Each structure stands twice: as structure tokens, then as C-alpha cells.
Amino acid sequence: MRILITGATGFIGQHLLAALGKSHAITLLSRDTVRAQRLLHSSTYHYLTLNELDSLDGFDAIINLAGEPIANKRWSTSQKQRICESRWHLTEALLERLRHCCNPPRIWLNASAIGFYGRQESQPLTEDDTCIHPEFTHEVCRRWEQLALEASDYGCRVCIVRIGVVLGAEGGALAKMLPAYRLGLGGPLGDGQQYLSWIALTDLVAVFLFLLEHEQCHGIYNATSPHAVPQQEFSRLLAQALHRPHWLRTPAWLLRLLLGEMADLLLYGQNVVPQRLLEAGFQFQYPKLSSTLKHALKATHNHFSVPEV
């Protein structure tokens, strides 16, 4: 297949690219093609900027992952704007090129996030749930999904992938947690009862491949493990996997002081169920948290030394 990918230099994108690159012709869309080629250490892909992309004709699939990381910086007004526009404007630009296609792509896979649901209690959430808490993360995802779904009007089979907290070696949420936990400073956040819906990086890559290859799949898919856990349980299992203590609770007021509104990402959660993936026959390689952490930590072992405490 000829596949156009946006956001390929990100944590998820790089691993997806490694899985796709051996058997498909890949074109990468980037704001800085020289930097992208340097980061990916590869000249085997075709690199384009948006200005160089005149049409989507000839591509079999679009995989749209690009967007300013939502948790990298405090949510100032300008940062919120960057988070939104980096997703919305690029997707609008791709749609504009799709509208003028003579031979449009058959498949459009678009990233989203479980932040779509907003803060929730402990009840399980499937793709059919419409009880949404209206807040910033919901609005970011709602508009992004709305735009991507417009591609179906032009003959594309559209799949929206609502991604949970991604656990993998050398990047994402786990990489940010590990330094404190390795020092024995891990513990619950707030009351620790908020649910954390996670997915192993290996499984997330497999989800994209599954949706790409299965023609019957379309619409919204939750990309999370079937077994979400309370944040306190997640924290305990991570500390246990590292053979470190688990005692330092971070109070909500301190998180709010440090992170502002962005603290809501840590203090509230969702118990998300991947119902449509399971019904479609997708099988998780790492459905349980303990085995996922063991796998990820094994992969990071050569990159970190564990201090003695």
C-alpha cells in the first residue's frame, strides 16, 4: 500500500512506522523534512511538507497522528491554542486536498484520545457512551474526530482511534514516571481512586495494523486494554515491578499548584473498555498491567541503572 503518515516522528508514530515500513511505501508529512529524516535515521521514506503535497491522489491510506503533545507543557492560553490548531488545521488541510481527488485514499485512520469522554467516575465506558463531561480535552478530540469523519463523504473508510495512556519503553507516560519511581518516590496521585485506562505500545501499533487491514472496520474504536485500573493500583504495580517503595502520595492541591488546569489529566480518569475492537476479533498481546510493565521495563533495562536505596 501507499500510505501517507502525519506525526511519524512522535513516540507512537516512530513505532508504527517501524511496523509498516518493511512492507508498504511510506510518505511522511512533516513541517521540517530535514529534521524528520535526521530523527528517523532513514532516507528510505518519501518526505513532504504540506506545501509540497498537492493532492491525496494515489495514496491508499492516510494515517493522521500529528498534534502538539497534550501533556508536555502547562496549559496556557497559547499552549491550548497550539494543541487545538496542530490537530484541527492539518486535518482541515488534508480534507481540502481530499475534496479534489480523482482517485482518493480508501482508508483514513485518525488518532484521538480517551480524553474525549472527559472526567468520569468508575463506570465502564464503551464507544456508545454519550454521557460526556464537557472540558478542554473533550473539545480538542470532538472537533478533531468531527473533521476526520468528513473523509467518509469522499469514499474513505474512516476509523477513529481513541488512545489511552500508552505504556512503552523509552517514551510516553512511562518514561516520565520512571525517574521518580526508580528513586523510591512513587505513590498515588490525589486520592488514587481515579481510573487509568492504558494500552501497551505493542498493542497500540497492532490496533492500527488491524484497522488498516480489516475492511469491515469503521467508526470509533477505544484503544485501551480491557483491564483499566485505579491509579493507586497502577502506581503500586509499577513500584512493585521496580522493587521500590510505594508511599509518597502527591496531594491534589500540589499537583494543581505545579500544573494548573493540566493537573485534571492526572486527578480524574475514565474506565474505558475497547468493546468494538474485541467484537471485531482483535486480540491483545498484553491485556494485563503486570505483564505490560514487565515487558516495558525489560526493554528499558539497558538504558537506565537502578540506584540503590
C-alpha positions as CSV (number, residue, x, y, z in Angstrom):
1,M,0.0,0.0,0.0
2,R,1.0,3.6,-0.5
3,I,0.5,5.3,2.9
4,L,0.7,8.9,4.0
5,I,1.5,9.4,7.7
6,T,1.5,12.6,9.7
7,G,3.1,12.7,13.1
8,A,5.6,9.9,12.3
9,T,8.4,11.4,14.4
10,G,6.3,11.1,17.6
11,F,6.5,8.3,20.2
12,I,3.7,6.3,18.6
13,G,4.5,7.3,15.1
14,Q,8.0,6.0,15.1
15,H,7.0,2.6,16.3
16,L,4.1,2.4,13.8
17,L,6.5,3.4,11.1
18,A,8.8,0.6,12.0
19,A,6.0,-1.9,11.7
20,L,4.7,-0.5,8.3
21,G,7.9,0.5,6.6
22,K,9.1,-3.0,5.6
23,S,6.0,-3.9,3.5
24,H,4.5,-0.6,2.4
25,A,5.5,2.5,0.5
26,I,5.6,5.3,3.1
27,T,5.3,9.1,2.6
28,L,5.9,11.2,5.7
29,L,4.3,14.6,6.1
30,S,6.4,16.9,8.2
31,R,6.9,20.6,8.9
32,D,10.7,20.1,8.8
33,T,11.6,17.2,6.4
34,V,15.4,17.5,7.2
35,R,14.8,17.2,10.9
36,A,12.3,14.3,10.4
37,Q,14.9,12.4,8.3
38,R,17.6,13.0,10.9
39,L,15.3,11.8,13.8
40,L,14.2,8.7,11.9
41,H,17.7,7.9,10.7
42,S,16.2,6.8,7.3
43,S,16.2,8.0,3.8
44,T,14.1,5.1,2.6
45,Y,10.8,7.0,3.1
46,H,9.5,9.9,1.0
47,Y,9.4,13.2,2.9
48,L,7.0,16.0,2.1
49,T,5.9,19.3,3.7
50,L,2.2,20.3,3.5
51,N,3.1,22.9,0.8
52,E,4.6,20.2,-1.3
53,L,1.5,17.9,-1.0
54,D,-0.8,19.0,-3.9
55,S,-3.2,16.0,-3.7
56,L,-4.0,12.8,-1.9
57,D,-4.5,11.0,-5.3
58,G,-2.6,7.8,-5.5
59,F,-2.4,7.1,-1.7
60,D,-4.2,4.0,-0.5
61,A,-4.3,5.1,3.2
62,I,-3.9,8.2,5.4
63,I,-2.8,7.8,9.0
64,N,-3.2,11.1,10.8
65,L,-1.3,11.2,14.2
66,A,0.1,14.7,14.2
67,G,-0.6,17.1,17.1
68,E,1.2,19.1,19.8
69,P,1.7,16.8,22.8
70,I,-1.2,17.5,25.2
71,A,0.8,17.0,28.4
72,N,4.2,18.4,27.7
73,K,3.6,22.0,28.8
74,R,1.3,23.9,31.2
75,W,-2.0,24.8,29.6
76,S,-1.6,28.5,29.0
77,T,-4.0,30.1,26.5
78,S,-1.4,30.0,23.8
79,Q,-0.5,26.4,24.5
80,K,-4.2,25.4,24.4
81,Q,-4.4,27.1,21.0
82,R,-1.3,25.2,19.7
83,I,-2.8,21.9,20.9
84,C,-6.0,22.5,19.1
85,E,-4.7,24.1,15.9
86,S,-1.9,21.5,15.4
87,R,-4.7,18.9,15.1
88,W,-7.5,20.8,13.5
89,H,-5.7,22.8,10.9
90,L,-3.7,20.0,9.5
91,T,-6.7,17.7,9.3
92,E,-8.6,20.5,7.5
93,A,-5.8,20.9,5.1
94,L,-5.8,17.2,4.3
95,L,-9.6,17.3,3.8
96,E,-9.2,20.2,1.4
97,R,-6.8,18.1,-0.7
98,L,-9.1,15.1,-0.4
99,R,-12.0,17.1,-1.9
100,H,-10.2,17.5,-5.2
101,C,-9.1,13.9,-5.5
102,C,-9.9,11.8,-8.6
103,N,-8.5,8.7,-7.0
104,P,-9.0,9.2,-3.2
105,P,-7.5,7.0,-0.5
106,R,-9.6,4.1,0.6
107,I,-8.7,4.3,4.3
108,W,-8.3,7.2,6.7
109,L,-7.1,6.3,10.2
110,N,-7.2,9.2,12.7
111,A,-5.8,9.4,16.2
112,S,-7.9,10.7,19.0
113,A,-7.8,10.2,22.8
114,I,-10.0,8.9,25.6
115,G,-9.9,12.5,26.8
116,F,-12.9,12.7,24.5
117,Y,-15.0,11.4,27.4
118,G,-13.8,14.0,29.9
119,R,-13.6,13.2,33.6
120,Q,-15.7,10.2,34.6
121,E,-16.5,8.0,37.6
122,S,-15.6,4.3,37.8
123,Q,-18.3,3.0,35.5
124,P,-17.1,1.3,32.3
125,L,-17.3,3.4,29.1
126,T,-17.7,2.0,25.6
127,E,-17.7,3.7,22.3
128,D,-21.5,4.0,22.6
129,D,-21.5,6.1,25.7
130,T,-22.8,9.7,25.2
131,C,-22.5,11.0,28.8
132,I,-19.6,13.3,28.2
133,H,-18.1,15.8,30.7
134,P,-17.5,19.0,28.6
135,E,-14.0,20.2,29.2
136,F,-10.8,21.1,27.2
137,T,-9.7,17.5,26.3
138,H,-13.2,16.7,25.1
139,E,-13.4,19.7,22.8
140,V,-10.0,19.0,21.3
141,C,-11.0,15.4,20.5
142,R,-14.6,16.2,19.5
143,R,-13.6,18.7,16.8
144,W,-10.7,16.5,15.6
145,E,-12.9,13.5,15.2
146,Q,-15.6,15.5,13.6
147,L,-13.2,16.7,10.9
148,A,-11.7,13.3,10.3
149,L,-15.2,11.7,9.9
150,E,-15.8,14.1,7.0
151,A,-13.4,12.0,4.9
152,S,-16.2,9.3,4.7
153,D,-18.1,11.8,2.5
154,Y,-15.4,11.3,-0.2
155,G,-15.3,7.5,-0.1
156,C,-12.8,6.9,2.7
157,R,-13.3,4.1,5.3
158,V,-12.7,6.2,8.4
159,C,-11.5,4.7,11.7
160,I,-11.1,7.0,14.8
161,V,-8.7,5.6,17.4
162,R,-9.3,6.9,20.9
163,I,-6.0,6.2,22.6
164,G,-5.4,5.7,26.3
165,V,-2.2,6.1,28.3
166,V,0.4,4.4,26.2
167,L,3.0,2.3,28.0
168,G,6.2,1.5,26.2
169,A,10.0,1.7,26.5
170,E,11.9,5.0,26.1
171,G,8.9,7.3,25.7
172,G,5.4,8.4,26.5
173,A,3.9,8.4,30.0
174,L,6.1,5.7,31.4
175,A,9.3,7.4,30.7
176,K,8.1,10.5,32.6
177,M,7.1,8.3,35.6
178,L,10.2,6.2,35.9
179,P,12.8,8.6,37.3
180,A,10.7,9.3,40.4
181,Y,9.7,5.6,40.9
182,R,13.3,4.4,40.5
183,L,14.3,6.8,43.3
184,G,11.6,5.3,45.5
185,L,9.4,8.4,45.3
186,G,6.4,6.8,43.6
187,G,2.9,6.9,45.0
188,P,-0.7,7.6,44.4
189,L,-1.9,10.9,42.8
190,G,-4.7,12.6,44.7
191,D,-6.9,10.0,46.3
192,G,-5.7,7.4,43.8
193,Q,-9.2,6.2,43.0
194,Q,-9.4,7.7,39.5
195,Y,-9.3,5.0,36.8
196,L,-6.3,4.9,34.5
197,S,-7.1,3.4,31.1
198,W,-3.8,2.3,29.5
199,I,-2.5,0.3,26.5
200,A,0.8,-1.4,25.7
201,L,2.6,0.3,22.9
202,T,3.0,-3.1,21.1
203,D,-0.8,-3.5,21.2
204,L,-1.5,0.1,20.0
205,V,0.7,-0.5,17.0
206,A,-1.2,-3.7,16.4
207,V,-4.5,-1.9,16.6
208,F,-3.6,0.4,13.8
209,L,-2.4,-2.5,11.7
210,F,-5.6,-4.4,12.4
211,L,-7.8,-1.5,11.4
212,L,-5.8,-0.9,8.3
213,E,-6.2,-4.4,7.2
214,H,-9.8,-5.2,8.1
215,E,-12.2,-3.7,5.6
216,Q,-15.2,-4.2,7.8
217,C,-13.9,-1.9,10.5
218,H,-15.1,1.7,10.5
219,G,-16.1,4.4,13.1
220,I,-14.9,4.9,16.6
221,Y,-12.6,2.5,18.5
222,N,-11.3,2.7,22.0
223,A,-7.6,1.8,22.0
224,T,-7.2,0.7,25.7
225,S,-6.5,-2.5,27.5
226,P,-9.7,-4.4,28.6
227,H,-8.4,-4.0,32.2
228,A,-8.2,-0.4,33.3
229,V,-7.1,0.0,36.9
230,P,-7.4,2.7,39.6
231,Q,-4.4,5.0,39.6
232,Q,-3.4,3.8,43.1
233,E,-3.2,0.2,41.8
234,F,-1.2,1.3,38.7
235,S,1.3,3.1,41.0
236,R,1.6,0.1,43.3
237,L,2.3,-2.4,40.5
238,L,4.9,0.0,38.9
239,A,6.7,0.4,42.2
240,Q,6.5,-3.4,42.8
241,A,7.9,-4.1,39.3
242,L,10.9,-1.8,40.1
243,H,11.3,-3.3,43.7
244,R,10.8,0.2,45.1
245,P,8.6,1.5,47.9
246,H,5.2,2.9,47.3
247,W,4.4,5.5,49.9
248,L,4.7,9.1,48.7
249,R,1.2,10.3,47.9
250,T,1.1,13.6,45.9
251,P,-1.9,15.6,47.1
252,A,-4.3,17.2,44.6
253,W,-3.5,20.8,45.8
254,L,0.2,20.3,45.0
255,L,-0.5,19.0,41.5
256,R,-2.8,21.9,40.8
257,L,-0.1,24.3,42.1
258,L,2.5,22.7,39.8
259,L,0.5,22.0,36.7
260,G,-2.6,24.3,36.8
261,E,-5.6,23.0,34.8
262,M,-3.5,20.3,33.3
263,A,-3.5,18.5,36.7
264,D,-7.0,17.3,35.7
265,L,-5.4,14.8,33.4
266,L,-3.9,13.1,36.5
267,L,-6.6,13.7,39.1
268,Y,-9.5,12.5,37.0
269,G,-9.8,9.4,34.9
270,Q,-12.0,7.1,32.8
271,N,-12.7,3.4,32.9
272,V,-12.6,2.8,29.2
273,V,-13.4,-0.6,27.5
274,P,-12.3,-1.4,24.0
275,Q,-15.7,-3.0,23.2
276,R,-15.6,-2.6,19.4
277,L,-12.1,-3.9,19.0
278,L,-13.0,-7.0,21.0
279,E,-16.1,-7.5,18.9
280,A,-14.1,-7.2,15.7
281,G,-11.8,-10.0,16.9
282,F,-8.7,-8.0,17.9
283,Q,-6.6,-9.9,20.4
284,F,-4.4,-8.1,22.9
285,Q,-0.9,-9.4,23.4
286,Y,-0.6,-7.5,26.7
287,P,-4.0,-7.2,28.3
288,K,-2.8,-7.2,31.9
289,L,-0.9,-4.4,33.5
290,S,1.7,-6.5,35.4
291,S,2.9,-8.3,32.2
292,T,2.9,-5.0,30.3
293,L,5.1,-3.3,32.9
294,K,7.5,-6.2,33.0
295,H,7.8,-6.1,29.2
296,A,8.4,-2.4,29.1
297,L,10.8,-2.3,32.0
298,K,12.8,-5.1,30.4
299,A,13.2,-3.1,27.3
300,T,14.4,0.0,29.3
301,H,16.8,-2.0,31.4
302,N,19.8,-1.3,29.2
303,H,19.0,2.4,29.2
304,F,18.8,3.1,32.9
305,S,20.6,2.0,36.0
306,V,18.6,1.5,39.2
307,P,20.0,3.4,42.1
308,E,20.5,1.7,45.4
309,V,18.2,2.9,48.2
